[in-house]
Amino acid sequence: MNKTILITASILGLIAVILGAFGAHGLKELITPEAQKSFETGVRYQMYHAILLLFVGSSSLIAKKFKTVIYYFVVFGTLFFSGSIYGLATNSLSAFDFKAIGFITPIGGFLFILAWSLLIVNFSKKEVKSS
């Protein structure tokens, strides 16, 4: 599972960099400054959670059962939160009305909250060895 988590984290990070560059340069003339800020928020949260997955996948301090659930919360959180923000920010460029699925944005945010909460639970249950 660690390898899957680390590969997924790397892919999410790569996509965040690509979308960040695209948002800053390719979308500059196509969407409003407010929509650009929203798009940037999606990129930022995607990158934060890619880094979180890098930590989760490489840490021996997190129990396997927590890693698996955190992984799915972060992946679906990113799809729902950042993905819907990308759609909403570029809504004027598409024939599809992303406002129809805008309700999934807070669901993605909630999944992020659950992932971070599970980290707290994991670390609370972990016995710390004194040196």
Secondary structure as GFF3:
##gff-version 3
##sequence-region A 1 131
A	DSSP	alpha_helix	2	21	.	.	.	ID=ss1
A	DSSP	pi_helix	22	26	.	.	.	ID=ss2
A	DSSP	alpha_helix	33	58	.	.	.	ID=ss3
A	DSSP	alpha_helix	64	77	.	.	.	ID=ss4
A	DSSP	pi_helix	78	82	.	.	.	ID=ss5
A	DSSP	alpha_helix	83	89	.	.	.	ID=ss6
A	DSSP	three_ten_helix	91	93	.	.	.	ID=ss7
A	DSSP	three_ten_helix	98	101	.	.	.	ID=ss8
A	DSSP	alpha_helix	104	125	.	.	.	ID=ss9
###
